[in-house]
């Protein structure tokens, strides 16, 4: 008991320390878990037999595939079929084939070569998606293409897990200590049961189909009534218990017929993707998935043989870089064929060149199924881990290339020729800019709309709104749109840095121009204020203010009192921003600017006093 508690304490302590540090350094949680495993395993030697926990940690993978299934609405998959099968399918097939040919040339068997090809055909969903979101690259063409490939890879893991047992090597007889010859039985070590043991081939097929059919029928007709029954009991913990029962029960049934538990839970997830209880299932399973998947990656990290790596690092590093280069070449060609150019192609190529966390899953599963020899599996784990560790460096390379490619890259789509000018220029026609444009045009004023997203421009044209494609921060584009004669410029770009750059340029050459700017947050307000914007609108401020008024109206104030409080808050907030703008220092975080904090507290106290006085005066007037 003490040993189990000690191991649990070490695992949790390592995760709590390493994962937040890795996330803050931009490496992602997966690398944090791997590093935690490396530290407590090969480095400090605190965990002597991490493989003993791998059997339980694999439930994290099972739960992850169940959640992936829940996210895959069959209708949405059908709508994306061309990109999934074309771009994603081609990437998996070409990369797998290239790696397989490389392994065959090194003398490995066909079965091993196919397995290794599947392992390295996958990229890191966790690292890439997190980085794309952090860098605001998900909406770019390169980001969308990368997401399509990652989604295809996640789906492809299911048939890969189903195929791996078919690639198993013949079982080698072992000689026991007493001299007898025995057949190794890895499954029996866990005391597994089987519904198909001893059955003829047709019997195994029938039982397997019956179990899969039962899972399908239960997902279609049984889950919803049981959820409604549990809902009537009003016991929150029963939702969690039932969600775990679905995952664990299906995994158990699939084990009974010798199939992958991940395959069954994925199938169940897809069947429940359109269920009204989907979000409830997600929220109940997510914490367990996160912890168990983290445990899985820690155990993988603890098993990596870094002693062997440092004894002869050149071959492992060479194989890692070689595989990443092969993947990058294939991705570059596919990106070119699919129409990606410039920065988008660089993002697509560099972002997906690594191996992924599912590689660890396939390696561990292949080892269990006797597909890969143990020494090769250790080397493959090192290669996958190193490629993931190199990924943050690839995104740094992308940032450098992106700046060098810049806006003048000839491979980028050409800007539209602007043949109109107007008194009002709207730069950015997203959700924010659309509302501004509709209001201004409905009153009868002419606008010139600019945006760097071609899909948005094309969408607006379908609704009869003419816009011009191009980067609004480019001086020549602004002048072609009539910036010199315009009365008002609306800076409504999604990127805060681009918005500030646009305002600075417009103000520098046109002191009489009235600039209305969209701000991301309070700090961005100060930047735009210094850049020269006349009116600054925070994205969420007005809508939040109106929501606050609704709260007051339903909490005891009448409509007039709530409106008065809303207006007073608005006026005081504008005064507060002007006061704090003089104290704001871009080189010092607001949380460390003592003068700024002191003045903010004073102004907040003034607000409370003025609102109470206002409401007290209104109540006395009413009396």
Residue pairs with C-beta under 8 A, 6 or more apart in sequence:
7 47
7 53
10 40
10 46
10 47
11 40
11 47
11 53
11 295
11 298
14 36
14 37
14 39
14 40
14 298
15 32
15 33
15 36
15 294
15 298
17 36
18 32
18 33
18 35
18 36
18 39
19 29
19 32
19 33
19 36
19 294
20 32
21 32
22 28
22 29
22 31
22 32
22 35
23 29
23 32
25 392
26 131
26 134
26 392
26 395
27 127
27 389
27 392
28 124
28 126
28 127
28 130
28 131
29 126
29 130
29 294
30 124
30 126
30 127
30 297
30 357
30 388
31 127
31 388
31 389
33 294
33 297
33 298
33 301
34 297
34 298
34 300
34 301
34 304
34 385
34 388
35 301
36 298
36 301
37 50
37 297
37 298
37 299
37 300
37 301
37 302
37 303
37 304
38 301
38 302
38 304
38 306
40 46
40 47
40 298
40 302
41 47
41 50
41 301
41 302
41 303
41 304
42 302
42 304
42 305
42 306
42 307
43 306
47 302
50 298
50 299
50 302
50 303
51 299
51 303
53 295
53 299
54 296
54 299
54 300
54 303
54 364
55 190
56 292
56 295
57 292
57 293
57 295
57 296
57 298
57 299
58 296
58 361
58 364
59 247
59 248
59 251
59 288
59 292
60 288
60 289
60 290
60 291
60 292
60 293
60 294
60 295
60 296
61 262
61 293
61 296
61 361
62 247
62 251
62 261
62 262
62 265
63 247
63 265
63 285
63 288
63 289
63 292
63 293
64 289
64 293
65 157
65 158
65 262
65 265
65 266
65 269
66 246
66 247
66 265
66 266
66 268
66 269
66 285
66 289
67 269
67 282
67 285
67 286
67 289
68 154
68 155
68 266
68 269
69 265
69 266
69 267
69 268
69 269
69 270
69 271
69 272
69 273
70 269
70 270
70 272
70 273
70 278
70 281
70 282
71 269
71 273
72 155
72 269
72 270
72 273
73 273
73 274
74 270
74 273
74 274
77 84
77 155
80 148
80 151
83 145
83 148
84 148
84 151
84 152
84 155
85 152
86 338
87 145
87 148
87 149
87 152
87 334
87 338
88 148
88 149
88 151
88 152
88 153
88 156
89 152
90 334
91 121
91 149
91 152
91 153
91 330
91 331
91 334
91 352
92 121
92 122
92 152
92 153
92 156
93 121
94 330
94 334
95 117
95 120
95 121
95 326
95 327
95 330
96 114
96 117
96 118
96 120
96 121
97 117
98 117
98 326
98 330
99 113
99 116
99 117
99 119
99 120
99 121
99 323
99 326
100 113
100 114
100 116
100 117
101 113
102 326
103 112
103 113
103 116
103 117
104 110
104 113
108 116
109 169
111 167
111 168
111 169
111 371
112 167
112 169
112 371
112 372
112 373
112 376
114 167
115 164
115 167
115 362
115 366
115 371
115 372
116 372
116 380
118 160
118 163
118 164
118 362
119 355
119 359
119 362
119 363
119 366
119 380
119 384
120 323
120 327
120 355
120 359
120 383
120 384
121 153
121 156
122 153
122 156
122 157
122 355
122 356
122 358
122 359
122 362
123 149
123 150
123 153
123 327
123 351
123 352
123 353
123 354
123 355
123 356
124 354
124 355
124 356
124 357
124 388
124 391
125 150
125 153
125 154
125 356
125 357
125 358
126 356
126 357
127 354
127 356
127 388
127 391
128 146
128 150
128 351
128 352
128 391
129 138
129 147
129 150
131 137
131 351
131 391
131 392
131 395
132 138
132 143
132 146
132 147
132 351
135 395
136 494
136 495
137 143
137 347
138 144
138 147
139 453
139 494
140 343
140 344
140 347
141 339
141 340
141 344
142 335
142 340
142 343
142 344
142 345
142 346
142 347
142 348
142 351
143 347
145 335
145 338
145 340
145 344
145 348
146 347
146 348
146 351
146 352
149 352
150 352
153 356
153 358
154 358
157 262
157 358
157 361
157 362
158 262
158 263
158 266
160 362
161 260
161 262
161 263
161 361
161 362
161 365
162 259
162 260
162 263
164 362
164 365
164 366
164 369
164 371
165 258
165 260
165 369
165 371
167 366
167 369
167 371
168 369
168 370
168 371
169 370
169 371
171 183
171 184
171 370
172 184
173 181
173 182
173 183
174 181
174 182
174 183
174 184
175 181
175 182
176 182
186 368
186 370
192 255
193 255
193 256
194 256
194 257
194 258
195 207
195 211
195 256
195 257
196 203
196 204
196 207
196 208
196 256
196 257
196 258
199 207
204 257
204 258
207 257
208 257
208 258
208 259
211 253
211 254
211 256
211 257
211 259
212 259
212 264
212 267
214 253
215 250
215 253
215 264
215 267
215 268
216 267
216 271
218 268
219 267
219 268
219 271
219 272
220 271
223 246
223 272
223 275
223 277
224 275
224 276
224 277
226 242
227 239
227 242
227 277
227 280
230 238
230 239
230 242
239 280
239 284
240 284
243 280
243 281
243 284
243 285
244 284
244 285
244 288
246 265
246 268
246 281
247 265
247 285
250 261
250 264
250 265
250 268
251 261
251 264
251 265
252 261
253 264
254 260
254 261
254 263
254 264
254 265
255 261
260 365
272 278
272 281
275 281
296 360
296 361
297 357
297 360
300 360
300 364
300 381
300 385
301 385
303 378
303 381
304 378
304 381
304 382
304 385
305 378
305 382
306 382
308 378
308 382
309 316
309 382
316 379
316 382
316 383
316 386
317 386
319 379
319 383
320 382
320 383
320 386
320 387
320 390
323 355
323 383
323 387
324 353
324 354
324 387
324 390
325 353
327 352
327 353
327 354
328 349
328 350
328 353
331 348
331 349
331 352
331 353
332 345
332 349
335 344
335 345
335 348
335 349
336 345
340 348
341 409
341 411
341 412
341 413
342 405
342 409
342 411
342 412
343 398
343 401
343 402
343 405
343 409
343 412
345 411
346 398
346 401
346 402
346 405
347 398
347 402
350 394
350 395
350 397
350 398
350 401
351 394
351 395
351 398
353 387
353 391
353 394
354 387
354 388
354 390
354 391
354 394
355 383
355 384
355 387
355 388
356 384
356 388
357 388
359 380
359 384
360 381
360 384
363 372
363 377
363 380
363 381
363 384
364 377
366 372
366 377
367 374
367 377
372 380
405 412
407 471
407 473
407 474
413 454
413 469
415 468
415 469
415 470
415 471
415 474
415 477
416 457
416 468
416 469
416 470
418 448
418 468
418 470
418 477
418 480
418 481
420 448
420 466
420 468
420 481
421 448
421 481
421 482
421 485
421 486
422 445
422 446
422 447
422 448
422 481
422 482
422 486
423 445
423 446
423 485
423 486
423 487
423 488
424 440
424 445
424 446
424 447
424 448
424 486
424 487
424 488
424 489
424 490
425 447
425 448
425 450
425 478
425 481
425 482
425 483
425 486
425 488
425 489
425 490
426 433
426 436
426 437
426 440
426 447
426 448
426 449
426 450
426 490
426 492
427 433
427 450
427 451
427 472
427 478
427 489
427 490
427 491
427 492
427 493
427 502
428 450
428 451
428 472
428 490
428 491
428 492
428 493
428 494
428 499
428 518
429 437
429 449
429 450
429 451
429 456
429 457
429 460
429 465
429 467
429 492
430 451
430 453
430 456
430 492
430 494
432 492
432 518
432 539
433 449
433 451
433 490
433 492
433 518
434 460
436 490
436 492
436 516
437 447
437 449
437 465
440 447
441 447
441 465
448 468
448 481
448 482
448 486
449 457
449 460
449 465
449 466
449 467
449 468
450 467
450 468
450 470
450 472
450 477
450 478
450 481
451 457
451 467
451 468
451 469
451 470
451 472
452 469
452 470
452 471
452 472
454 469
456 467
457 467
457 468
457 469
460 466
460 467
461 467
468 477
468 481
470 477
471 477
472 478
472 491
472 493
472 498
472 502
473 493
473 498
473 501
473 502
473 505
475 505
478 502
478 505
478 506
483 489
483 506
483 509
483 510
483 513
484 510
486 513
487 513
487 514
488 513
488 514
488 515
488 516
489 502
489 506
489 513
489 514
489 515
489 516
490 516
490 517
490 518
491 499
491 502
491 503
491 506
491 515
491 516
491 517
491 518
491 528
491 533
492 499
492 517
492 518
493 499
493 502
493 518
496 519
496 520
496 524
496 527
499 517
499 518
499 519
499 520
499 524
499 528
500 524
500 527
500 528
500 531
503 515
503 517
503 528
503 531
503 532
503 533
504 531
504 532
506 513
506 515
506 532
507 513
507 515
507 531
507 532
507 533
508 532
514 534
514 535
515 532
515 533
515 534
515 535
516 533
516 534
516 535
516 536
516 537
517 528
517 531
517 533
517 535
517 536
517 537
518 537
518 539
519 525
519 528
519 536
519 537
519 538
519 539
520 538
520 539
521 538
521 539
522 538
522 577
523 584
523 590
524 538
525 536
525 538
525 577
525 581
526 577
526 580
526 581
526 584
526 586
527 586
528 536
529 536
529 577
529 581
530 581
536 577
541 573
545 566
545 569
545 570
546 566
548 566
548 569
549 562
549 563
549 565
549 566
550 562
552 561
552 562
552 565
552 566
553 559
553 562
557 565
557 615
560 618
561 615
561 618
564 614
564 615
564 618
565 611
565 614
565 615
568 610
568 611
568 614
569 607
569 611
572 603
572 606
572 607
572 610
575 603
576 600
576 603
576 607
579 599
579 603
580 596
580 599
580 600
580 603
583 593
583 595
583 596
583 599
584 590
584 593
584 596
585 593
585 596
590 596
590 597
591 597
